[in-house]
Amino acid sequence: MHKLPKLSERYIDPNTYPPGVAYMDGQYLTMDKASISVLDYGFLHSDATYDVVHVWKGAFFRLEDHLNRFFRGMDLLHMSIPYDKEQVTEILHNCVALSRLQNSYVEFICTRGTSPDFSRDPRNAINRFIAFAIPFGSVANQEQKERGLHIAITDTVRIPPPSVDPTIKNYHWLDLVKGLYTAYDQGAETALLLDSNGNIAEGPGFNIFATRDGVVSTPEFGVLRGITRQTIFDLCDAMHIKCVERDISPKELKEADEVFITSTAGGVMPVSKIDDMPIGEGSVGILSNRINEAYWQMHENAKNRIAINYPIINEVVD
Amino acid sequence: MHKLPKLSERYIDPNTYPPGVAYMDGQYLTMDKASISVLDYGFLHSDATYDVVHVWKGAFFRLEDHLNRFFRGMDLLHMSIPYDKEQVTEILHNCVALSRLQNSYVEFICTRGTSPDFSRDPRNAINRFIAFAIPFGSVANQEQKERGLHIAITDTVRIPPPSVDPTIKNYHWLDLVKGLYTAYDQGAETALLLDSNGNIAEGPGFNIFATRDGVVSTPEFGVLRGITRQTIFDLCDAMHIKCVERDISPKELKEADEVFITSTAGGVMPVSKIDDMPIGEGSVGILSNRINEAYWQMHENAKNRIAINYPIINEVVD
């Protein structure tokens, strides 16, 4: 009989993680120390909901909208946490302040958790709240923002609403990841998935918008109600641009004057090629540019901002 | 300005976990120490595949089939691990041996992992392998096994194949969890989901079988190719019972002579009520009983077994 290995005292994770600060069970931790049990049903069943708010130039943007969506999602999934919106705000604030990040991607999660007797009944599980602040990230890099993203329309169907409610922000991404690999194979940089009727749905982490003759459109069915998507409606309203939710076919999308995507991770990002065909002039469109500028300007408006109180340099934080 | 909390030295998890042993990154760990980064895309995007083999009376059952399905799933998801099937076998063996569990539920997982620069491109991620052995669990408890499970047919649609390939075992369970809550509301103990054509698909962690006039049927479309499901085909073949894969409507299922479910977690488990109506006599059927007995008998056959070499009591394991 071969010799058995011995048990380790504790797990040493050989991987490296970005800077940032997480919150779990009353503890604030650097990202390399933030880990969840492999038995948490948030992992084993992807039984979780979450939200991501960004911090820009030292302030949260539209935090209340993200909190409302997160608490709605927990309700619909029969989950609860021992914190109200004010307490979650304080936790998120502390993660960002301790991280000292001026621009940050702040994710907060509720998982089903585990039950003390490892029951398979989700009603017996103790739900778990996790939050973390890491450096701000973007779906598009600087070069892509300047020349527009190259997107492929794939034949993968976004998980439809009769299976999983897309308005509850969730981690079911295998369809999106499959779309990404298909897009890479076609020489594109990201992917669009279809809805179950063959119209355009959304991509990995973003909503999509098309403009035609000055009218802005975005898919209505089977997509996440993105906060950045909502911000586009608000901006178009203020700018007296018509903006509608409706079905958009792949053909229509390719014939648009301009196309752009929206995400908390990056804001408003232009698309210049779809399935290797140029959109409009094949460069960043005028309307896309105007909306993008208005989006970042909105970040200066006090009513959209909750400022972070960072620790003073060299302040003792104990 | 309020005082900021301080960072903790390391995370202390207040939850309790079952006995058992996990493997991660060359380390064998008790279950309370087995945790993954909250940034792992296996969690944040449920970008993972897995398998579960069981150990019964000190031996793996049909391990090769589980390994084949697991390696196939990784290939299709563009994932790889630095271990071949023989090495994975050794790791699983060691987890069980160190846990000393005679009957065990042994899960092995490949997650997308994270990339060193936290890129959003899945091609940049370092895939992660995790395995663990915990006590054997069952979808049905002892009472339910004796009197048959009470199941509700819900209107939730199992995530369809054009979105996520159900033959790649995955953690996308929000549809199944939704079905469970609907079933509980209706006084049932577990749920059945429909396929996208309105026929019966599967339930949370199990395949379903119906018998009528001595013929055994199970859904073909949109379901996991369960190893226990395959075992039923093999058993029926050996017992000269006709067993077919085909569409089964909810009406047909309710009119079956007998219904049973199959899962690595519990084997063959009878169903006595669907939507509060008795199936057949409303008790465990004769054919279900025969198949169940044959299933456990198969565990005695040397060709299905790989024995665990447990440490001798008081043996020093270093």
Interface residues (C-beta under 8 A of the other chain):
Chain A: M1 H2 K3 L4 P5 K6 L7 S8 R10 Y11 I12 D13 P14 N15 T16 Y17 P18 V21 A22 M24 D25 Q27 Y28 L29 T30 M31 D32 K33 A34 S35 I36 S37 V38 L39 Y41 G42 F43 L44 H45 S46 D47 L77 H78 N94 A97 L98 E107 I109 R112 G113 T114 P116 F118 R120 D121 P122 R123 I126 R128 I130 F132 I134 G137 V139 D155 T156 V157 R158 I159 P160 P162 S163 V164 I168 N170 Y171 H172 W173 L174 D175 L176 V177 K178 L180 Y181 Y184 S196 P204 G205 A265 N309 P311 V317 D318
Chain B: M1 H2 K3 L4 P5 K6 L7 S8 R10 Y11 I12 D13 P14 N15 T16 Y17 P18 V21 A22 M24 D25 Q27 Y28 L29 T30 M31 D32 K33 A34 S35 I36 S37 V38 L39 Y41 G42 F43 L44 H45 S46 D47 L77 H78 N94 A97 L98 E107 I109 R112 G113 T114 P116 F118 R120 D121 P122 R123 I126 R128 I130 F132 I134 P135 G137 V139 D155 T156 V157 R158 I159 P160 P162 S163 V164 I168 N170 Y171 H172 W173 L174 D175 L176 V177 K178 L180 Y181 Y184 S196 P204 G205 A265 N309 P311 V317 D318
